[in-house]
Amino acid sequence: MRTQVVIVGSGPSGLLLGQLLHKAGIDSIILEQKSKSYVLGRIRAGVLEQGAVGLIEEAGAGARMRREGLIHDGTEIAFRGERHRIDFKALTGKTVMVYGQTEVTHDLMDVREACGAPTVYEALDVAIHDVETDSPQVTWTKDGKPQQISCDYVAACDGYHGVGRQTIPADKLKTFERVYPFGWLGLLVDKPPLSDELVYTNHERGFALCSMRSLTRSRYYIQCSLDEHVEDWSDDRFWEELTRRLDKEAARRLQTGPSIEKSIAPLRSFVAEPLRHGRLFLAGDAGHIVPPTGAKGLNLAASDVAYLSRALIDFYKSKSSAGLDSYSQRALARIWKAERFSWWMTQMLHNFPESSGFDRKMQAAELDYLFASPAAQTALAENYVGLPY
């Protein structure tokens, strides 16, 4: 077998890349280790920058998103029991859209199936070979039978633990990491959100976030220690702790109920450099992780795909390798800015166990300055809605 591009991973970045290439007449195959139902069962964030929305529409998967997605003109930050609104639209002229990552994945799967482009689920033991040659090979096992395909390029969209980054020799790769001393305990519930926009809370008991997936489904988070276990958190305990961290108006409006899903996610910042080795390219979580505080995970994956898809399309149309040669540098420049923003938001809104009295005073001063300064609010807003590609 042979194709032009092998994509490893059928998360939103792999599916989005596959559809953009398909629309340009470029053949690809997607290999996914897990089953389709497993991929669709993963609960992830759902705040989309305008750039990500545009790419999903360009891929032909935006119809349901436009019908059901919630456009947000701003967000609120609560501190000392008082909420302060950051007006994205007034400050930047841009908005964000709330639409769950699971829904994005579902829509992209549907359009890929409709166009007949191949995706192999439960492709086990995927291995990438010969990426330093003109004809890379990818092997896997399906239903106990070994499979092999040759290609021009391999795009690793297979996440932090995937085979893509592991294929790059250790002496060719640098990694940068910050592991945060806490996690987020998240709960999904079929109740209307307490506010029309996301509410971030800095509280002496720890960070909290009130978000949503739709007008009838809400997602709530509270900061927790890394030694917590989700089974120790009953729904009642979660709601009690969340209520303690909310301002009085938010607590009054909060509608509780039985959880649909509950999980704990650790927070880390991670970047691998470079994002290219020979004919292998890393995109999305294979190359970088951000804390969810700045809502950048899926959006960074989308910007990677924007750079990589355009570079591949340019190569096949004009035989120019300029875009491929500059992919890593261009993607990393935007990645590090998003890493900075996510790190800053995390520093500003969470309780750090090692914080001194001075550190806490600096955090309070940062928030007071933000609430009083249109310039500081503009800086937050332009990063939150997304820097240009």
N, C-alpha and C positions, 0 to 999 in steps of 0.2 A: 504493500500500500504506500501511497505517497499523497501528501497534501502540501499546501503552501505554508500554513502556520498551524502548529499544534499548540493548543491552549490547555494548560493544566489547571483545573479548578473551575467549578461551575457556580461559584458565588457571583454576586452582581458584577464584579470587575471582569471576570472571565466571560460571562454571558454578554455583557455590554460590548466588550472588545470583539467577540465573535459576531455580533449583529452589525456593528459598524463596518467590519471587514466584509461581511456578506453583502451589505448594501452597496459596497464598492466593487463587488464582483471578485473578491479574494476568497479562496477556499480555506476552510479551517475545520478542525475537529476539536471538540472539547472532551477531555478525560477527567472524570470525577471519581474519587475514591469511594464516596458514600453513595447511598441511594437517593433518589429524587425526593422522597418523603422526608428523609433525614435533613437534607439541605433546606427544605421548606419549613422544617420544624425549628430551625435556629431563630431565636429571638434577638433582634439587634435594634439599633437606634433608627431614627426615622426623620432627621432634619436634613433637607436637601438644599444646597446652594442653587442659585439660578443656573450656574454652569452645568451642574449635574442634571437638573431638570431638562435643559436644552439637549444634552447628550442622549438622555433617555428618549426624548421625542425624536431626535435624529435617527435613533436606532429603530424607530417605528413602534415603541412600546409605551407611549405616553398617554394613550386615550383614557384609560381608567384612572391614571394618576391625576389627570386634569379634572376629571369628574369628582373624584373622591378626596384628593389632597387638600390640605388646609393651608392657605396662605397666611403667613404671620408677618406683620409689619414691624414687630419688635419683640422684646422680651422684658421680663421683670427680674430684678435682683432685690432680695429682702435682706436687711441687716438691722439689728437692734429693734426688731419688731415692726419695721417700716419698709414698704416696698417702693422701689424706684424703677421707673420704666425707661428703657433704652429704645428710642424710636428709630429703627433701622431705615424705614422708608424716608422719613424726614431728613435724616442725617446723610444718607447715601443714595437715595432714590431706588434702592433695591429691597427685596424681601427674601424670605426663605419659605420653603414648603415643608409641611409635616406630612410624611407619607412613609409608612413602615418599610424597612429594608426587606422584610419578608415579602411584602407586596411587590416591591421593585423586582425581586428575584422571580416571583411568580409570573409577572408580566413579561419579563425577558425570556423566561422558559417557554411561555406560550407562543411568542412570536417566532422563536427559533424552531419550535416544533412545527408551526404553521408553514414555515418556508422550507422545511425538510433538511435543514442543516444538521449534521450528525453530532450527537452528544452520547458519550458512553458512560453510563453510571455503573458504580461498583467495579471500576477499573482498578484492580489491586496491583500492588508492587510496581507502581509506575517508576520508571528510571529513565533518565535523560542522558544521552551519549553523544560524543563527537561534536560538541557545540563549538569547538575551535576549528572545525572543518567547514567546508561548503555544503555538507549534507548531514545535518544532525539526525539522530535516530531517537525514537522514543519507544520503549517497550512497556508492556503491562500484561496482566493476566485477567482474562474474563471467563467466568464459568469454568475455571480450571485449565483453560487453554492459553498458551503464550501468544501474544500479539506483538506486532512491530510495525512502525510506520516511519518513513523518512520524510523530511520536510526542509524548507528553507530557513525557518526561524521557529523558536520555541518561546512562548510567553508563559511565565510562571505566575499564575494568579491563584496560587494554592495555599495562601495563608501563612501565618507565622511558623507553623510546624511542618509545612510542606516540603516536598523534595526539591523544589526549584532552587531555593537559596543554598540548600545543602549540597547541590551539585557544583557550586563554585568552590574552587580550591581555597582552603583557609588562608593561604598566603596572598590571595588576590582580593580578599574581602576585609573591610574594616566595619566593626559594629560599634554603635554608641547607644548606651542604655541608662535609663533612670527608672528604678523600681520604687513606687510610692508605698509608704508604710500603712496603707489602708486599702479597702475595697469599697465597692458599691453593692449594697443589697437592694435588688430590684424586685418589684411586684407589679404584675399585670392584672387589671381588674376590669370587668365590664360595667363601668360606671362613667358618667359624664365627667370630663375634667373640671377642676375647680376654677380654672381661669381660661380665658380665650387664648392666652399665650403661655409659654413656658415660664415657670417661676423658679429661679435659683435662690437658694437660701444659705447664708453664712450664719451659723448659730453656735453658741458656746458648747452645745452637745454634739455638734458635727454638722457637716454639709447635708442638705436635702435638695431634691429636684422634683418638681411636679410637672410632668409632661403628659403627652397623649399620643394615641395612635389614630383616633377618630373622634367624632363628636360623642360617641358612646363607649369608648374604650380608653382607659387611662393607664399611664405607666409612671410609677413613683419609685424614687431611689432615696436611700439614706446611707451616709458614710458609716462604715463598720470596720472593726479591726480585722487583720488578716487571719487571726486564729478563730474567727467566728465560723459556725457551720449552719447552713441554711435550714437544716432540720430542727435547729434549736429556736427558730423564729416562727412561732405560730402567727396566723393572720392578725389575731388580736394584739399580740406583742408588737408587730410591725406598725399597725395603725396607731397604737398608743404612742410609740416612739416618734413616728412621723408628726403626729399632732403636736407633740411637745416642741418640735423644731419650727413649726409654722407660725406666721403672724396670726393675730386673732381673727382677721377677716378670712384668711385662707383656711384656718382651722374650722371656722363656722361653715364654710362652703364645701368642705371635703365630704365626699360621699364614699363610704367604705362598703366592702362586700367581700365575698370569698375570692381568693386569688385564682387566676387561671394558670399563672406560672410565677415561680419565685426562684431567684438565683443570685449568687454572689460573684461579682467580676472584680479581679484585681486590677489595679491601675499601673500602667507603665508607659514610658516613652522609649521608643526604639527606632533606630535608623541603620540600615546597611548601605554601605558604599563600596563600589559603584553598583548601579542597578542593571548593568550589562556585563556579561562575560561571553565573548565570542558572539554566537548567534542566539544566546539565551538572554531574555529580558525579564526582570522582576517588576511586578506591578501590584499595588494594593498591599495587604498585610504581609505578603512575602518579603517586602522591602522595608516596611515601616509600621509602627504602632503608635497611636496617640491616646492619651487619656480621653475618655468620652466627654469631659467637661466642655470642650469647645465645639462639639458636634462635627468633628473633622474626619473621622475614620472612613466612612463611605465616600465622602466628598473628595478626600485625597486620592482614593482609589479611582474615582471618576476622572480626576485631572491627570493621573498617570495614563489612563486609557485614552484620554484626549490626545496627549503627546504621542503615545505609541501608535495609536490607530492612524493618525495623520502621517506619521513617519513611514509606516508600512504602506499606506495607500500611495504616498509620494514615490516610494521606491518602486512599486509595481507599475505605476503609471509612467514615471519619467526615468526610472533606473538611477535616481539620485539617492545616495546613502547619507546625505547631510543630516536629515532628520533623525535617522537611526543613530548616527554617530554622536549627535548632541542630546539624545533622549535622556541619558542619565543625568547630565549636568543640568538640563532644564527642569526635569522633574524634581531633582533634589533641591534646587533653589526654592521652589514653592513648598516642598515638604518641610524644609527647615523653618520657614516662616510660620507654617501651620503648627509645627512642633512648639515653636516659641509661644504662639498664642494659646495653645492648649495647656502648656506648662504654666503660663501666667494666670490663666483662669483657675487652674487647679491650686496654685499657690495662694491666690486671693480668696478662695471660697472654702477651703478645707481647714480643719484643725489638724495640725501636725503634732504628733506626740512629743517631738523634741523641741517644740517652739518655746522660746524664752519669753519673758515679759516684753522685751524689746521687739521681738518678732511679731507678737500679737498687736503691739502698738503700730508697727509698720503696716500690718495688714489692715487695721482700722483706718489708718491715714490714706492708704491706697484706695479704699472704698469711698471714704469721704471726698477725696479728690475726684474720683470718677463721677460721683453723683453731682458734684458742683461744676464740673468742667465740660462744656460742649465739645472741646477738642478731644478730651479723653474718651468721651462717649462716642465720638466719630471714629476714633481709632479702634475701639471695641467693635462698633457696628460694621466697619468695612472689612474687618477680619472675619466676623461671624457670618456675614452674607457671602463671603468668599472673595479672595484676591483673584485678579484676572489670570487666565491661563497664559 
